[in-house]
Amino acid sequence: MTEVFALDQLLAKRLQAGRSYLEFLCVPAMSAGVYVLPAGAPDPQQPHHQDEIYYVVRGKAKMRLGSGGRTNDRSKKRGDERVEERSVGTGSVIFVEAGLEHRFFDIEEELVVLVVFAPEESS
């Protein structure tokens, strides 16, 4: 199976569906989707059972990796888990291991993100 996807068409389908996330590929080894968060919006996602890669197509925000409350430092140790906060924007590539709490926050410009799960995300 080989397919070529046009991002503008995927974003139009997502908008028409009225959802922040649209999965456009699902095979046993991986799944992929587009995720859009408006400026100022909260990111409601929960940790996933799959590893994932985010590619920021456009926008500007911060990403928190790990659990815990907001920190003033970019990285702060909390118990056995490290909490990191990073600025992300157009062209950023982020790897998140399975089960790690993570979310975008302080979204300054609409965030358009390509998301790849491996193996595929289970519904």
N, C-alpha and C positions, 0 to 999 in steps of 0.2 A: 504494500500500500504506500503510495507516494502522493502527497498533496502539497499544493502551494496555497498559502493563505494571504489575503490582503488585509493589513491591519485596519484600514478605514472601513472595510466591510464587516470585520469582526466587531469593531467599536459600534457600528450602526446596529448590528444584531443585538449587542449587549444593551444598548439604549432602548431599543424596541422591546426587549424582554423586561426592562425595568429593574434590572439587577446590577449590583456592583461587580459581580464576577460572572464571566461566561466561559465555560469550558468549550474548547473547539477541537480538541484531540484527546482520544483516550485509547491507548493500546496497552497490552500487559506490562510493558517495560516502563511506560511513562504516561502522564497526561499533561495537558497544557491549557492555559486559559489566559484571558485578559482581565485585569482587576483595575477598577477606576474608583478613586476616592476624591470627591470635591475638596477644594480648599476649606480648611476648618472642620472637616468631618472627622468623626471618630472611626477607628479601625476595629470592627467587632470580631475579627477572626480569633480562633482558638488554636492551640498547638495541633499539628497534624501528625499522623502516623507515618508519613513519608518524608524523605529528604526533599528539600525544594530549593530552587534557584529563582530569584527575582531579577529581572532586567528592567530598570526604570527607563521607559521609552521617553517620557517627558514628565516634568513636574519637579517639585522641591518639597522635601519633608525631612523628618528624622525617623530613625528606626531604633526601637528598643529591642535588644536581644537578651533574653533571660527574664526572670521574674523579679518582683519587688516594685517598690514605689519609684517615683521620679527621683533621679539623682542630679546633682549639680555637676558632678564629674563625668567625663566621657565614659569612664569605666570604673566600677566600684565593686568590691567583693562583698557578697551577702551570703553568709554561711558557706556552703560548699559550691554555690553557683555564682558565676560572674555575671554581672549586669553591665551591658555595654549600650551606649547610646551613640549613634552615628548619624551625621548629616548625609542624606542621599539626594541625588538629583539625576537629571538626564545622563544616561550612560552608566550609572552605577549598576554593578552586578553584586548580588548578595546571596550567600549560601546560608541556609538554615537547616541544621540537622533535625531529624525526626524527633518530635516530642518537646522541642525547645519552645518555650513561650516567647512570642515575638509580636510586634505590631508597629505600624507606622503611627506617628503622632506629629503634632505641630506642622500640619500640612499647609504650606504657604501657597502653593500653586497646585491646581488639579494634578493628581498623580495618576499616570497611566503606566501600568506595570504588566509585563509579560511574566507569567508564572509557570514553572515546569516542576512537576512532582515526579519522583521516581521511588518505587514503582508507581503505577497509576493511582490517583486519588480515589479512594472508595467512597461512595455516596452514603 
